[in-house]
Amino acid sequence: MPCIQWKTNAAISSSQEETLRAALGEAIALIPGKSESWLMLSFESETRMAFRGKADEPVAFIAVDLYGGAPDAACGKLTARLCALAQEVLGIAADHVYVRYLATDQWGWNGANF
């Protein structure tokens, strides 16, 4: 049960979102046992954000929530892919992207917890 929440001060067009959805569906497989079939995504664009005291450059905050955990190496690979996507799709430099991982064993779906 992964969920990736992508927040940025940049605009995200419909075609860019479609590109991100497809790429994130593939990228989540970098985490062992995770797949697009359980992936939930959310996108918040044009959010008021500042980085290093400035609000005039594109930035992104990407939260990756996972049921269970993930090996450090897998998270490292996913971070690299997420930063590359920020650059390729939205023109956000990798050094303007934060990626946060949260893992929990308490995850609910369909009226019950796993």
N, C-alpha and C positions, 0 to 999 in steps of 0.2 A: 504494500500500500504506500507507494510514494506520492508525494504531492510537491510540485514545484511552483513557487509563487515568485513571479518576476515583476519587480517594481522599478520604474525608471522615470526620469524627468523628460525623456525623449518621447516623441510621438511614435506609435506603432500602428502602421497601416494594416488593413485586412490581409494583404498579401504577405507582409512581414510576419504577422501573427501565424498565418498558415504555414510559412516556412519554419518558424520557431516550433510550432506544434509538431510538425513532422520530424524535425531534427531532435527535439527533446524526447520524442517517442523512441527514437533509436538510441539516444545517449543514455537513457536511464538503464539500459542493459549493461552499462559499464559497472553497475552495482550488482554483485552476484545475487541472483534470485529475484531481481526486479525486472518488470517488463511494462511495455506500453498498455497491456491489457488491464492493469490496475492503476495506471498513472492519471492523476488529476492535475490540471494546470490552471493557473490564474495569471492574468496579466493586468497590471495597472500602469497605464502610460500617462505622460504629462503630469506626473506627481511633483509637487513642490519638494525638491531635494537639494541639499548642498553637500559638498565634499571639500575638505580642506579649507573651509570658510568661504567657499565660492559656490555660486549657483548658476554660473554661466557656461558650464560644460556638461555634456551628457554623462550621466552616471547610472549605475544600476545596482540594486540590492536583490540578490536571488536567494530565497530560502528553500532549502531542500529538507522536507520532513519525511522520515522513514519509519516504518513499522519494523522493529528490531534494530539492528545496527548495520554497519558496513565497515569493511576493512579500510584502514587509512589509505592504502595504495589505490583502492577503487575510488574513494572520495577525491583523491588527488587527480585521477584521470578525468573524473566528471567535472571537477573545477576547471581544468584546462579546457575541456570541451565547451563548458558554459561561457567562459571568457572569450573563447574563439568565436562562438555564436554571437555574443554581444558585439564584437568587432565586425564580423562578416555581415550580419543582418542589420544592425542598428548603428554601426559606426562608433560604438562606445569602446574606448581604449581599455585594455585589460587592467591597467592600473587605476581604473575608475570603476571597478566592479568588486563588490564584496559578495562572497558566497557563504552562507551559514547552513550548517547541518544540525538537525535535531533528530534524535532517535528516541523512540518510546516503545514499550511493550503494551501500552494501553491504547488501542486503536479500535474504534467502533465502525461498523458498517451494517446496513440492513437491519437495524434495530437491536444489534447485539455487539459485544466486543469479541475480538479474536483471542 
